[in-house]
């Protein structure tokens, strides 16, 4: 459940940032797509580097969303800790770049 909640935090935060910057957001659950849209909207090299560097990790968070809703996959405490750390970094960067 922790990985799912970490993904939800990231997803909703990215959507709120897009609402602030653009006034709308894509109706998607894909973190990488939302992050890409935000990067394009504010032309942030810092967010772009984050998206490139953590692409695989963001994909895993997207999987956590799907798995938690539609399957019975179990995540380890290490998975949960890594998810939380990743989302904390993402939220901090978005906050600094967008001013949320």
C-alpha positions in Angstrom: 0.0 0.0 0.0 2.9 2.4 0.7 4.2 2.2 -2.9 0.7 3.0 -4.2 0.3 5.9 -1.8 3.7 7.3 -2.8 2.7 7.1 -6.4 -0.6 8.8 -5.6 1.3 11.6 -3.9 3.5 12.2 -6.9 0.7 12.0 -9.4 -1.6 14.4 -7.5 1.3 16.8 -6.9 2.3 16.8 -10.5 -1.3 17.4 -11.5 -1.6 20.3 -9.1 1.6 21.8 -10.5 0.3 21.5 -14.0 -3.0 23.2 -12.9 -1.0 26.1 -11.5 1.3 26.5 -14.5 -1.0 25.5 -17.4 -4.5 25.5 -16.0 -5.1 21.9 -16.9 -3.5 18.5 -16.9 -3.8 15.3 -19.0 -6.3 12.7 -17.8 -3.7 10.1 -17.2 -2.1 8.2 -14.3 1.3 8.1 -16.0 3.8 9.9 -13.9 6.3 10.1 -16.7 3.8 11.8 -19.0 2.7 14.3 -16.3 6.3 15.1 -15.5 7.2 15.5 -19.2 4.3 17.9 -19.6 5.5 19.9 -16.6 9.1 20.0 -17.9 7.8 21.4 -21.3 5.6 23.9 -19.6 8.2 25.5 -17.4 11.4 24.5 -19.4 13.1 23.2 -16.2 16.5 21.6 -16.9 16.5 20.3 -13.3 13.2 18.5 -13.7 14.3 17.2 -17.1 17.4 15.7 -15.6 15.4 14.2 -12.8 13.0 12.6 -15.3 15.9 11.2 -17.4 17.9 9.9 -14.4 14.9 8.3 -12.6 12.9 7.1 -15.6 13.1 3.4 -14.6 12.1 4.3 -11.0 9.2 6.4 -12.1 8.1 3.5 -14.3 8.2 1.2 -11.2 6.0 3.7 -9.3 3.5 3.6 -12.2 3.6 -0.2 -11.9 2.9 0.1 -8.2 -0.3 2.1 -9.0 -1.5 -0.6 -11.4 -0.5 -3.5 -9.3 -2.1 -2.2 -6.1 -5.4 -1.6 -7.9 -5.6 -4.7 -10.1 -3.4 -7.5 -8.8 -2.1 -8.9 -5.5 1.6 -8.1 -6.0 3.4 -7.5 -2.7 6.1 -4.9 -2.3 9.0 -5.1 0.2 9.8 -2.6 2.8 12.8 -1.6 0.7 10.5 -1.0 -2.3 8.4 1.2 0.0 11.4 3.2 1.4 12.8 3.7 -2.1 9.4 4.9 -3.4 9.1 7.4 -0.6 12.6 8.8 -1.1 12.0 9.2 -4.8 8.7 11.0 -4.3 10.2 13.2 -1.6 12.9 14.3 -4.0 10.4 14.8 -6.9 8.1 16.9 -4.7 10.9 19.0 -3.4 12.1 19.8 -6.9 8.6 20.6 -8.2 8.0 22.8 -5.2 11.2 24.7 -5.8 10.7 25.0 -9.6 7.0 25.8 -9.6 6.5 27.4 -6.2 3.8 25.2 -4.8 
